[in-house]
Amino acid sequence: MVVTGAEAIREALSGFVALKPTFDLKVRKVFRAGDDIALAYSEWTLAGTGPDGETMSMSGQGSDVVRQQPDGSWLFVIDNPYGHADAVSHSDV
């Protein structure tokens, strides 16, 4: 699913936020393309409580395009949490 804009991103992630998850992200490799853009490969885990009260967990290997901001922080430009082309349907492109 392609989501653009703060409100749409907030809505798309509301289900994850409701889990009150613990999220762990480990960046494994970064390829910089110029001064302010990079491709980052990561491993992540998420654990929380599902709507049914049961403990749930997820994990994946992400590939993300990030851009450095004027304050030095990095923000996602493209987030592919499952890290491979099969995670994106053709209708999302």
Residue pairs with C-beta under 8 A, 6 or more apart in sequence:
1 12
1 92
2 92
2 93
3 9
3 11
3 12
16 46
16 48
18 51
19 46
19 48
19 49
19 50
19 56
20 48
20 49
21 46
21 47
21 48
22 46
22 47
22 48
23 44
23 45
23 46
24 44
24 45
24 46
25 42
25 43
25 44
25 62
26 42
26 43
26 44
27 40
27 41
27 42
28 41
28 42
28 43
29 40
29 41
30 38
30 39
30 40
30 41
31 38
31 39
31 40
32 38
33 39
35 68
36 67
36 68
37 65
37 66
37 67
37 68
37 77
38 65
38 66
38 67
38 68
38 74
39 63
39 64
39 65
39 66
40 62
40 63
40 64
40 65
40 66
41 61
41 62
41 63
41 83
42 61
42 62
42 63
42 64
43 59
43 60
43 61
43 62
44 59
44 60
44 61
44 62
44 81
45 57
45 58
45 59
46 57
46 58
46 59
47 55
47 56
47 57
47 58
48 55
48 56
48 57
49 55
49 56
50 56
60 81
60 82
60 83
61 82
61 83
62 79
62 80
62 81
62 82
62 83
63 80
63 83
63 84
64 76
64 77
64 78
64 79
64 80
65 76
65 77
65 78
66 74
66 75
66 76
66 77
67 74
67 75
67 77
68 74
69 75
80 87
80 88
81 87
